[in-house]
């Protein structure tokens, strides 16, 4: 037996175990790269990938050390006696190999794979292989089977509600923070909306980042339930909730790779929303040559997949295909996007009109889930709720109930990017704008961002500012400037 030790090392996904090269209980000659071991106490068992340490001060020959994730999963105090043994291959490994080879998997295969991901039997390399293989080819029935496996019977029950609504945008469009405005309008109307949000994978900032500068979004499941029951709406990061655990592991790998396969994105969205107890879901699919979904054909394919899965999993899914050719709103980055959201909710004359109109359109579609509203009445109802100040009041209720935060300040390092010539803005490259924002530090610092001064159709003079970059460090600003050397993201003619 070895004595348990906790090392403050965060892997962001994997269970990692560490033994000394002279371990008295386990011969390192038997260890190969990424060997997985079974770690047991009298009450607990976990799987972890084994690492060998040469520094006796970190791990002695009589100790087994665990990183943060493994230590938390084991749930035992330091000094607990533990035993380790080489783990048998994960039960689903043959199914994974068949998927990599291009085969169609059964729903049971997906259940085995997802179970192994939840139990930390897969390394990040295994999960990445699964993502790439599934993205290369996955049938409609596989999308259904994977979504069902991801839900894993972990569903929040809103037994007191007939309609539980939510909205999700497939993303890739900078500044598209309609979710917060839509949630405020829908909550003010009275429909239940347990709004789950996630951190960005390939996009610049996320709804979680933006809402996170306004209030606490790390809610326990019980608190989430209470807020929706009492306030009609809550906006929460889904990761602290006890739902769709495998999605969290897959998303961590996607974030690291900077890669999101369309079908995996769709199954993850559906799994999170179904696990959150949503009965009626609106999916926004922005289409643009430089966005995540490139053309209408691809959008229609995703729409049909979403509707097919929803029909078979008991969720009413509707989709809308929207214009994704340019960023929505003026601000990109948490603080700037929160500013845009508040301007819209306060009915400010300088509020971004594209963000306003898209939010009303989406909110109107969700309100029409209510059978009391006739078709076409949703938009006007949403507009009246916004105009009257009810939506702003509801957002303030959400912020107060979840815990208001002191808003961060904008970064002090700035650069105005100027038009190289006079003419009309014909295109804005969403992917390039996202790239500039990421290198400027948007994912690390909420005060980082891009403030857009010009949009498609605007006339500009040579030397006129197109946008301003805000960074929190000089190094981040320099990195963003190096991206601009290739392209400003604007096409002007």
Secondary structure, DSSP 8 states (H G I E B T S, - for coil): -EEEEE-----SS--EEEEETT-SSS-GGG--TT-EEEEE-SS-EEEEEEEEE--TTTS-TTEEEE-HHHHHHHT--TT-EEEEEE----TTHHHHHHHHTT----HHHHHHHHHHHHTT-S-HHHHHHHHHHHHH---HHHHHHHHHHHHTT-----TT-S-BEEEEE---STT--HHHHHHHHHHHHT-BEEEEE---SSSSS-HHHHHHTTB-----HHHHHHHHHHHSEEEEEGGGSSS-HHHHHHHHHHHHHT---HHHHHHHHHHHHHHTT-SEEEEEEEE-TTSSB-SHHHHHHHHHHHHHHHHHHT-EEEEEEEE-SS-SSSEESHHHHHHHHHHHHTT-TTS-HHHHHHHHHHHHHHHTTSTTS-TTHHHHHHHHHHHTTHHHHHHHHHHHHH-B-------SEEEEEE-SSSEEEEEE-HHHHHHHHHHHTTTT-TT-EEEE---TT-EE-TT-EEEEEEESSHHHHHHHHHHHTT--SEEE-
